[in-house]
Amino acid sequence: MLGAVALVLVAACSEPGEPAFEPPGVVDGSPAATGDFEALRDRGRLRLLLVAAPGRGGPLPAAGTPLYEQMRAASTFARSLDLESVVVPVDDHAELVPALLDGRGDLIVTNRALAELGGEVARTVAFARTRQMLVKRADDPLDERGELAGRTITVEPRSPYWESARRLQDARPALAVEPRSDLSVERKIELLAAGEIELTIFNRNRLQAALEHEDRIAGAFPVSEEFGIGFGLRPDMPRLKEELDRFIRQRALTEFEPDRRLGDLDTIQREGTLRLATRNDAAHYFVWRGRFMGFEYELAKRFADHLGVRLEVVIGTHDAALRDMVREGRADMAAAFLMRGSGDDRGLSYSRPYHHAVHQVVTDDADDELEELADLAGRTLHVRTGSDAWRIARGLRERAGLNFTIAELPAEQAVSSVLTGVAEGRYDVTIADDHIVRNAMVWNDQVRPGVDIGKRVANRWAFRAPSEQLREAADAFLDQAHRGEFYNVIYAKYFDDAEHIRRFRNERADMAQGAALTPYDDLFKQYAGEHGFDWRLIAAQAYQESSFNPRARSWAGAVGLLQLMPTSARQIGVDGDLEDPETNLRAGVRYLKWLRGRFEEDLSVRDRTWFMLAAYNAGAGHVRDARALAERLGLDPDRWFGNVEQAMLKLSNRQHFRDASFGYVRGQEPVDYVRDIRARYQAYQLWSQDCWPDCAPDSDAEGEPEQAASDEPSTVAVPD
């Protein structure tokens, strides 16, 4: 589908400054205390029950392990509610449920299956799925179950791993099972790597974490079906469960780790995505009335359309981060009015120029006009560390011998934020490109441009040096586009047309507290909240369906914001005018909840949501057919992206749909539909001011940054 866009953002809906996360304190025993959400808030503490790892010298799980990340998520949830999180360790998994029911803790944190908690315990939605794996040494050739004769599996007794080992033994009596009660997963990894045990069993997600630092072990094959992992809580805590489920749904849906890719144009066209690194500000990329705007965005999107691929946008906080993303394979190109030679260009190549800019000294309107560089004497230039302005300022002082002070600002701070600081008198003067200054002067009449510095310089797109095919394609595109009608129209829209610039500024979702993301924010919040959805997900779907047009009608008879069929509305008990936004959303969200219920509760939140959306587009029967086909093809039937979506595409082919219960389906439509909604949802979540638990717009958005953001990207998707 041309015109589809995915966005990768540095600031995800997760804990600010996550690398500095401090684990919760540990309490040795806890007085019994029960009660639901309000009781927890009164006590000011959320107590996390987890099994202490024997032999670790402390009860907390090792950093980087699934259990640690689950503890971290629970602590993030607690902190977002102004609660202190503490760990209450127990010695054995069998103690978890009694300790919870007795009131010695509030939440069970475990990397075991939700079903193992038993019927006495309420459970959150699953935030992940995993399965048990038989684990071997890396040099062990074992890869078939038939090769287990004469082998020994060492596991802890009275555990799910023991049960799985015994099932293997029942099928192959020549297999030995050795019980050892002193085992933790960490201990099993140590013993296996050292050759002191032959085989063992633990969960796949724990194996994946271990492989990050231990290459002497490997997975052999799965020994269980997949199962859901979540938190356990007392059954008399419905409000806490509601809040946790909301937290898990939003956190799970916005977390996405992009793969690194180093291919050239042939790889991009084969995989169907062009990944652009840029910044979130008025010149490059931003959200406005639910739509995605920006000069670099529109130009790069036109290039992606020209190539016949989707656009993915990677947001970085400064030019050095953008170049790094390209070098490291997290993006294919960078576009942020970059100059060749103004930063670290190792491993990069550049396109032909597509824009020329001149650097200007900028002050406020109350200042004496700066007519020549000598007027900088005695002044203070406020510039972002490592930026072009920073390099120019240093050059002026060293080469021209001008006597002024350089005040370094954070590299992550937006240029627009620096200009605001100058206009408000917090900073003295700064340096910025003339087109950025023109944009700023529209929404801030206190900004005054001063003397130009040097000649006009060329702005170019950056690529990895080996990506010659892509760079050549970009040069050919820019030769045609530069200064053509499309180029001139979008350039004027962002840098010359004052009316457009004011509208964008005043109605950007990330610019001010209370700014509307969509025309129907309140309705989305009301009806999404009633059924446990994040309102931004429903908003993203509504944009995909109708572009927020309540009177939209499809050729098939679908009506309104969510393009709901009247028969579907009646099916879930809603009558009325479906062109009325409130009626449409009440019916549509209720129908989504019904569809969500067609899929297993212990599926991961993420994949259950994608299955639900695919079913909204293509029907639940076709999704079930695709899951069944995925399993026959050796794909994972419980995961949408890269698995069931691939099977859905094949249901357009006769050799596959003839055996499907619901027959032929235009598989590309639900595949694009889910990808586009995921994209837009994750961008909406990041740019809106209502983020659970505590995320904020990217620090490169306009305004004073609250903290420096990480350069590690997370992915969200955004359709055009």
C-alpha positions in Angstrom: 0.0 0.0 0.0 1.6 3.2 -1.1 1.6 6.2 1.2 1.7 4.2 4.4 4.1 5.5 6.9 5.7 4.0 10.1 7.3 6.1 12.7 10.2 5.1 15.0 10.5 7.5 18.0 13.2 7.9 20.6 10.7 8.7 23.4 8.4 5.7 23.9 5.7 5.3 26.4 8.0 3.9 29.0 9.9 5.2 31.9 11.9 8.4 31.3 15.6 7.7 31.8 15.0 4.0 31.9 18.7 3.1 32.0 18.9 4.8 35.4 16.0 2.6 36.8 16.6 1.9 40.5 15.1 -1.5 41.6 12.5 -1.4 44.4 13.5 -1.9 48.0 13.2 -5.3 49.6 11.1 -5.9 52.7 11.7 -9.1 54.7 8.2 -10.1 55.4 5.1 -7.8 55.3 2.2 -7.4 57.7 -1.1 -8.7 56.2 -3.1 -6.0 54.4 -5.8 -6.4 51.8 -8.1 -4.1 49.9 -8.4 -2.8 46.4 -7.0 0.2 44.5 -8.0 2.8 47.0 -6.5 0.8 49.9 -3.2 0.7 48.1 -3.2 4.4 47.5 -4.0 5.0 51.2 -1.0 2.8 52.2 1.2 4.4 49.5 2.8 1.1 48.6 2.6 -1.7 46.0 4.1 -4.9 47.3 5.5 -7.2 44.6 5.7 -10.9 45.4 8.4 -12.8 43.6 10.6 -15.9 44.2 14.1 -15.1 45.4 16.8 -16.6 43.2 18.9 -19.0 45.3 22.6 -18.3 45.4 22.4 -14.8 43.9 23.4 -13.0 47.1 20.1 -11.1 47.0 16.4 -11.7 46.2 16.1 -9.4 43.1 16.3 -11.0 39.6 19.3 -10.4 37.4 19.1 -7.2 35.3 18.0 -7.9 31.7 16.1 -11.1 32.5 12.3 -11.3 31.8 11.5 -11.4 35.5 13.6 -8.2 36.1 11.7 -6.5 33.2 8.4 -7.6 34.7 9.5 -6.2 38.1 10.5 -3.0 36.4 7.2 -2.7 34.6 5.3 -3.2 37.9 7.5 -0.6 39.6 6.8 1.8 36.7 3.1 1.3 37.1 3.4 1.9 40.9 5.4 5.1 40.4 2.9 6.5 37.9 0.4 6.3 40.7 2.7 7.9 43.2 3.1 4.5 45.0 6.3 3.1 46.4 7.0 -0.3 45.1 8.7 -2.9 47.3 9.7 -6.5 46.8 8.4 -9.2 49.2 10.5 -12.2 48.4 9.4 -15.8 48.9 11.5 -19.0 48.8 9.4 -21.1 46.4 6.8 -20.7 43.7 4.4 -22.6 45.8 4.4 -19.8 48.4 3.3 -17.1 45.9 -0.4 -17.7 45.9 -0.7 -18.2 49.7 1.3 -15.1 50.4 -1.0 -13.1 48.0 -4.2 -14.4 49.5 -3.0 -13.9 53.0 -2.4 -10.2 52.2 1.4 -10.3 52.5 1.7 -8.9 49.0 -0.4 -7.2 46.4 0.9 -8.5 43.1 2.5 -11.7 41.9 5.4 -11.2 39.6 6.5 -14.4 37.8 7.8 -15.6 34.5 5.5 -18.6 34.6 2.2 -19.3 32.9 -0.8 -17.4 34.1 -2.7 -20.7 34.3 -0.2 -22.0 36.9 -1.5 -19.4 39.4 -4.7 -21.4 39.7 -8.3 -20.5 40.0 -8.0 -18.7 43.3 -6.1 -15.8 41.8 -7.2 -13.1 39.5 -5.0 -12.5 36.5 -4.2 -9.5 34.4 -4.2 -9.6 30.6 -1.1 -11.4 29.3 1.7 -9.0 28.5 3.8 -11.6 26.8 3.8 -15.2 25.6 6.5 -17.8 25.8 7.1 -21.5 25.9 9.4 -24.0 27.6 12.5 -24.9 25.7 14.9 -27.9 26.0 18.3 -26.2 26.4 21.7 -27.7 25.5 25.3 -26.7 25.2 26.0 -24.9 21.9 28.3 -27.6 20.7 25.7 -30.3 21.3 24.3 -31.6 17.9 21.0 -32.4 19.4 18.1 -31.1 17.3 15.6 -34.0 17.1 13.5 -35.5 19.9 14.5 -39.0 18.6 18.1 -38.3 19.8 17.2 -38.2 23.5 17.9 -41.8 24.2 20.7 -42.1 26.8 20.5 -38.4 27.6 19.8 -36.7 31.0 17.7 -33.7 31.6 18.3 -31.9 34.9 15.5 -29.8 36.3 14.0 -28.8 39.7 11.3 -31.1 41.1 7.7 -29.9 41.6 8.0 -27.4 38.8 6.4 -27.1 35.4 9.9 -28.0 33.9 9.8 -31.3 35.8 6.4 -32.1 34.4 7.6 -31.4 30.9 10.7 -33.5 31.4 8.6 -36.4 32.7 6.3 -36.1 29.6 9.4 -36.4 27.4 10.5 -39.4 29.5 7.2 -41.1 29.1 7.6 -40.9 25.4 11.2 -42.0 25.5 11.9 -44.3 28.5 15.6 -44.3 27.7 15.7 -40.6 28.7 16.8 -39.9 32.3 15.4 -37.1 34.4 17.6 -35.8 37.2 15.9 -33.8 40.0 17.9 -31.0 41.7 16.2 -28.7 44.2 19.1 -26.1 44.3 18.4 -24.8 40.8 17.5 -21.4 39.6 17.5 -20.5 35.9 20.8 -18.6 36.5 22.3 -21.7 38.1 21.1 -24.0 35.3 22.8 -21.7 32.8 26.1 -21.8 34.7 26.0 -25.6 35.1 25.1 -26.2 31.5 27.7 -23.8 30.1 30.4 -25.5 32.3 29.4 -28.9 31.1 28.3 -30.1 34.6 24.8 -30.9 33.4 23.8 -32.2 30.0 20.4 -30.8 29.3 17.8 -28.7 31.1 14.6 -26.8 30.5 13.5 -23.2 31.0 11.4 -20.6 29.2 12.3 -19.3 25.7 12.2 -15.6 26.8 14.7 -16.4 29.5 16.9 -18.3 27.0 16.8 -15.2 24.7 18.1 -13.0 27.5 20.8 -15.5 28.4 22.1 -15.6 24.8 22.9 -11.9 25.1 25.9 -12.8 27.2 26.4 -16.6 27.1 27.2 -18.2 23.8 28.0 -21.7 25.2 24.3 -22.7 25.4 21.6 -23.0 22.8 17.9 -24.0 22.5 17.2 -27.5 21.1 13.4 -27.5 20.6 10.2 -26.5 22.4 8.8 -28.8 25.0 5.5 -27.0 25.7 2.8 -25.0 23.9 3.0 -21.3 24.2 1.4 -19.7 27.3 0.6 -16.2 28.5 2.6 -14.3 31.2 1.0 -11.7 33.3 0.6 -10.5 36.9 -1.5 -12.3 39.6 -3.6 -10.4 42.1 -6.4 -11.1 44.6 -9.8 -11.7 43.2 -11.2 -8.8 45.3 -9.1 -6.2 43.5 -11.2 -5.4 40.3 -10.1 -1.8 40.2 -6.4 -2.6 40.5 -6.9 -5.2 37.7 -8.6 -2.6 35.5 -5.8 -0.1 36.0 -3.1 -2.8 35.4 -4.8 -4.1 32.3 -4.9 -0.6 30.9 -1.3 -0.1 31.7 -0.3 -3.4 30.1 -2.3 -2.8 27.0 -0.8 0.6 26.3 2.8 -0.3 27.2 2.7 -3.5 25.2 1.2 -1.9 22.1 3.8 0.9 22.0 6.9 -1.2 22.5 8.5 -2.3 19.3 12.2 -3.0 18.6 13.1 -2.3 15.0 15.5 -4.7 13.3 18.8 -3.4 12.0 19.2 -3.6 8.2 22.1 -2.8 6.1 20.9 -3.6 2.6 20.7 -1.3 -0.4 17.7 -0.4 -2.7 17.0 -4.0 -3.6 16.6 -4.9 0.0 14.4 -1.9 0.6 12.1 -2.8 -2.3 12.0 -6.5 -1.3 11.0 -5.7 2.3 8.7 -2.8 1.2 10.0 -0.2 3.6 12.2 2.9 3.4 13.4 4.0 6.9 14.0 7.8 7.3 15.8 9.3 10.3 14.6 12.9 11.1 13.6 15.1 14.0 10.2 16.1 15.5 9.8 19.8 15.0 8.0 22.3 12.8 10.5 22.0 9.9 10.8 18.2 9.8 7.9 16.1 11.2 5.0 16.6 13.5 1.3 15.7 14.0 -1.5 18.1 13.2 -5.2 17.3 13.5 -4.4 13.6 13.5 -2.3 14.0 10.3 1.4 13.9 9.9 3.1 16.9 8.5 6.6 18.5 7.9 8.7 19.4 5.0 11.2 16.6 5.3 8.4 14.1 5.9 6.4 15.1 2.8 9.5 15.2 0.6 10.7 11.8 1.8 7.3 10.3 1.6 7.0 11.4 -2.0 10.4 9.6 -2.6 9.1 6.4 -0.9 6.0 6.6 -3.0 8.2 6.9 -6.1 10.0 3.7 -5.0 6.7 1.9 -4.3 7.5 1.3 -0.7 6.2 2.3 2.8 8.0 5.0 4.7 9.2 4.4 8.3 10.3 7.5 10.2 13.0 7.3 12.9 13.0 10.2 15.3 16.3 11.3 16.8 17.1 14.3 19.0 20.1 15.8 17.1 22.1 15.4 13.9 24.8 13.1 15.3 22.1 10.7 16.4 20.5 10.7 12.9 23.8 9.9 11.3 24.4 7.1 13.8 21.0 5.6 13.0 21.9 5.4 9.4 25.4 4.1 10.0 24.1 1.4 12.3 21.3 0.2 10.1 18.4 1.6 12.1 17.5 3.9 9.2 18.3 3.9 5.5 18.6 7.6 5.1 18.6 10.8 7.2 16.9 14.0 6.2 17.1 17.0 8.5 18.7 19.8 6.4 22.0 18.1 7.0 25.3 19.5 5.6 28.1 17.4 4.3 31.2 17.9 6.4 29.4 19.4 9.4 29.6 16.3 11.5 31.0 12.8 11.6 30.6 11.6 8.0 32.4 8.3 8.4 30.7 5.5 6.5 28.2 8.0 5.0 27.5 9.4 1.5 25.3 12.3 0.6 22.7 13.1 -2.1 22.8 16.0 -4.4 21.6 19.3 -2.7 17.9 19.7 -2.4 18.0 23.0 -0.4 20.3 25.8 0.4 20.4 27.7 3.7 22.4 30.6 5.2 23.2 30.8 8.9 22.0 33.8 10.7 22.7 35.4 14.1 19.3 35.6 15.9 18.3 38.0 18.7 15.0 39.4 20.1 13.1 42.4 18.9 14.1 44.5 21.9 17.8 44.2 21.1 19.9 46.5 19.0 20.1 45.1 15.5 23.2 43.0 14.8 24.4 44.4 11.4 27.9 42.9 11.3 29.8 40.1 13.0 31.8 42.6 15.0 28.6 43.4 16.9 28.9 40.0 18.6 31.7 41.4 20.8 30.8 41.0 24.4 27.7 38.9 23.7 26.9 35.3 24.6 26.0 32.9 21.9 23.7 30.1 23.1 24.1 27.0 20.9 23.4 23.3 21.2 26.5 21.2 21.8 27.8 19.5 18.7 25.3 21.3 16.4 26.2 23.2 13.2 25.6 26.4 15.2 28.1 25.3 17.8 30.8 24.6 15.2 30.2 27.9 13.5 30.4 29.8 16.8 33.7 28.1 17.7 35.0 28.9 14.2 34.1 32.5 14.5 35.8 32.9 17.8 38.9 31.0 16.9 39.4 32.1 13.3 37.9 35.5 13.2 39.1 36.5 16.6 35.8 37.7 17.8 35.4 38.2 21.6 32.2 36.6 22.7 31.1 33.8 25.0 29.8 30.5 23.9 27.1 29.0 26.2 26.5 25.3 25.4 22.9 24.0 25.5 21.9 20.3 25.5 22.4 18.6 22.2 18.9 17.2 22.4 17.2 20.7 22.7 15.1 21.7 19.7 16.2 24.7 17.7 12.7 26.2 18.1 13.2 25.9 21.9 16.5 27.9 21.6 14.8 30.5 19.5 12.0 30.8 22.1 14.6 31.3 24.8 16.1 34.1 22.9 12.8 35.7 22.2 11.9 35.6 25.9 15.2 37.0 27.0 16.5 33.8 28.7 19.2 33.5 26.2 21.2 36.3 24.6 21.7 35.4 20.9 21.9 32.2 18.9 22.6 31.0 15.4 20.0 29.3 13.1 19.3 28.6 9.5 17.3 31.3 7.7 14.3 29.1 6.8 14.0 28.0 10.4 14.1 31.6 11.5 11.4 32.6 9.0 9.1 29.8 10.4 9.8 30.9 13.9 9.1 34.6 13.2 5.5 33.7 12.2 4.6 32.3 15.6 6.9 34.5 17.7 7.1 38.1 16.6 9.9 38.7 19.1 12.4 36.8 17.1 14.7 39.0 15.0 17.2 37.8 12.4 20.6 39.5 12.4 23.7 39.3 10.3 24.2 36.4 7.9 27.3 34.2 8.5 29.1 33.1 5.4 27.6 31.9 2.1 24.6 29.7 1.5 25.3 26.0 2.2 23.9 22.9 0.6 21.5 20.6 2.5 21.6 17.0 1.5 20.1 13.6 2.5 22.6 11.2 4.1 23.0 7.4 3.3 25.3 4.6 4.2 28.2 4.7 1.9 27.6 1.2 0.5 24.0 2.1 -0.4 24.9 3.4 -3.9 21.7 2.2 -5.5 19.6 4.1 -3.0 21.7 7.3 -3.2 21.5 7.2 -7.0 17.7 6.7 -6.9 17.5 9.7 -4.5 19.6 11.9 -6.8 17.4 11.0 -9.7 14.3 11.8 -7.7 15.7 15.1 -6.3 16.8 16.1 -9.8 13.2 15.9 -10.9 11.5 17.2 -7.7 13.8 20.0 -6.6 12.2 23.3 -7.3 9.3 21.6 -9.1 5.7 22.3 -8.3 5.4 19.8 -5.5 8.6 21.0 -3.9 7.6 24.6 -4.1 4.2 24.0 -2.6 5.4 22.1 0.4 8.3 24.5 0.9 6.0 27.5 1.0 3.6 25.7 3.4 6.3 25.3 6.0 8.5 28.3 5.5 6.8 31.1 3.7 3.0 30.8 4.1 2.3 32.6 7.4 -1.3 31.4 7.6 -0.4 27.7 7.3 2.5 28.1 9.8 0.2 29.7 12.4 -2.4 27.0 12.0 0.1 24.2 12.3 1.6 25.8 15.4 -1.7 26.5 17.2 -3.2 23.1 16.5 -0.3 20.7 16.9 -1.0 18.0 19.4 2.4 18.2 21.1 2.5 22.0 21.6 0.3 22.7 24.5 -1.5 21.0 27.4 -5.1 20.3 26.4 -4.5 20.6 22.6 -6.9 18.3 20.8 -5.4 15.3 19.0 -8.6 14.7 17.0 -12.0 16.4 16.7 -13.6 13.7 18.9 -11.1 13.3 21.7 -13.7 13.3 24.5 -15.9 10.7 22.7 -12.9 8.4 22.0 -11.9 8.6 25.7 -15.4 7.9 26.9 -16.2 4.8 24.9 -12.7 3.4 24.7 -12.4 3.7 28.5 -15.7 1.8 29.0 -14.4 -1.3 27.3 -10.7 -1.2 28.3 -9.2 0.2 25.1 -6.6 3.0 24.8 -8.6 5.9 23.2 -5.7 6.7 20.9 -6.0 3.2 19.4 -9.6 3.8 18.5 -8.8 7.3 17.2 -6.1 5.8 15.0 -8.6 3.2 13.7 -11.2 5.9 13.0 -8.7 8.0 11.0 -7.9 4.8 9.0 -11.5 4.1 8.4 -13.0 7.6 7.7 -10.3 10.3 8.3 -12.6 11.5 11.1 -15.5 12.1 8.7 -18.7 11.1 10.5 -20.7 11.1 7.3 -18.3 8.7 5.4 -20.0 5.8 3.6 -18.3 2.9 1.8 -19.5 1.1 -1.3 -20.4 -1.8 0.9 -22.6 0.2 3.2 -20.3 0.9 6.1 -21.1 4.1 7.9 -19.4 6.8 10.0 -16.3 7.3 12.0 -15.5 3.6 12.4 -17.2 2.6 9.1 -19.5 0.2 10.9 -22.0 -2.0 9.1 -25.5 -1.5 10.4 -25.9 -5.2 10.8 -22.8 -5.3 13.0 -24.3 -2.5 15.2 -27.6 -4.4 15.6 -25.6 -7.5 16.4 -24.2 -5.9 19.5 -27.5 -4.2 20.4 -27.0 -0.6 19.2 -29.7 1.2 17.1 -29.7 4.7 15.9 -28.1 7.0 13.4 -24.6 5.7 12.7 -23.6 9.0 11.2 -23.9 10.5 14.6 -20.3 10.3 16.1 -21.5 9.3 19.6 -23.7 6.5 18.3 -21.1 5.2 15.9 -18.4 5.1 18.5 -20.6 3.5 21.1 -21.5 0.7 18.6 -18.0 0.4 17.0 -16.1 0.1 20.3 -18.6 -2.4 21.6 -18.2 -4.4 18.4 -14.4 -4.3 18.8 -14.7 -5.7 22.3 -16.9 -8.5 20.9 -14.2 -9.2 18.3 -11.5 -9.2 20.9 -13.4 -11.9 22.8 -13.2 -14.2 19.7 -9.5 -14.7 20.6 -7.9 -16.4 23.5 -7.5 -14.4 26.7 -3.9 -15.5 27.3 -2.7 -14.3 24.0 -0.3 -11.4 24.4 -2.1 -8.0 24.6 -0.2 -7.0 21.5 -1.2 -9.9 19.2 -4.7 -10.2 20.5 -5.2 -6.5 19.5 -3.8 -7.1 16.0 -6.0 -10.1 15.5 -9.0 -8.0 16.6 -8.2 -5.3 14.1 -7.6 -7.8 11.3 -10.9 -9.4 12.1 -12.6 -5.9 12.0 -11.3 -5.5 8.5 -11.5 -9.1 7.1 -13.7 -11.0 9.5 -12.8 -13.3 12.4 -13.2 -16.4 10.3 -10.5 -15.3 7.9 -8.2 -14.6 10.8 -8.8 -18.1 12.2 -8.0 -19.5 8.7 -4.8 -17.5 8.6 -3.8 -18.7 12.1 -4.4 -22.3 11.0 -2.4 -21.9 7.8 0.4 -20.2 9.7 0.7 -23.3 11.9 0.8 -25.6 8.8 3.6 -23.4 7.3 5.7 -23.6 10.5 4.9 -20.0 11.5 3.7 -18.9 14.9 -0.1 -18.9 14.9 -0.2 -16.7 18.0 1.8 -13.8 16.5 0.5 -11.5 13.9 3.5 -9.6 12.5 5.8 -11.7 10.5 3.7 -14.8 11.1 -0.1 -14.8 10.7 0.1 -11.7 8.5 2.2 -13.8 6.1 -0.3 -16.6 6.1 -3.1 -14.0 5.5 -1.3 -12.9 2.3 -1.2 -16.5 1.1 -5.0 -16.8 1.5 -5.3 -14.8 -1.7 -3.7 -17.8 -3.6 -5.9 -20.6 -4.7 -3.6 -23.3 -3.5 -4.2 -22.1 0.1 -7.7 -20.6 0.2 -9.3 -23.7 -1.4 -8.6 -25.5 1.9 -9.6 -22.6 4.1 -13.0 -22.7 6.0 -13.9 -19.2 4.9 -12.2 -19.3 1.5 -10.6 -16.4 -0.4 -9.7 -13.1 1.2 -7.8 -10.1 -0.2 -5.0 -10.7 2.3 -3.1 -7.5 1.5 -6.0 -5.4 2.9 -6.0 -6.6 6.5 -2.2 -6.7 6.5 -1.9 -3.1 5.5 -4.8 -2.1 7.7 -3.2 -3.5 10.9 0.2 -2.0 10.1 -1.2 1.4 9.4 -3.3 1.5 12.5 -0.4 0.4 14.7 1.7 3.1 13.1 -0.8 5.9 13.7 -1.7 4.7 17.2 1.8 4.6 18.4 2.4 8.1 17.1 -0.8 9.4 18.6 0.2 7.9 21.9 3.5 9.7 21.9 2.3 13.1 20.8 -0.8 13.4 22.9 -0.5 14.8 26.4 -2.4 11.9 28.0 0.1 9.2 28.2 0.1 6.2 30.5 2.0 5.9 32.7 4.2 8.9 32.3 5.7 9.4 28.9 5.9 12.8 27.2 6.4 14.1 23.6 9.9 13.7 22.2 12.4 16.1 23.8 13.0 17.5 20.3 9.5 18.8 20.2 9.1 22.6 20.5 9.3 23.9 24.1 11.9 23.5 26.8 12.9 19.8 27.1 12.3 18.2 30.4 15.2 15.8 30.1 17.6 14.4 27.5 16.1 11.5 25.5 17.9 8.3 24.7 19.2 7.8 21.2 17.7 4.3 21.1 14.6 4.2 18.9 11.3 2.5 19.5 8.9 2.0 16.6 5.4 3.2 16.0 3.5 3.2 12.8 1.7 6.0 11.1 -0.3 5.8 7.8 -0.6 8.9 5.6 
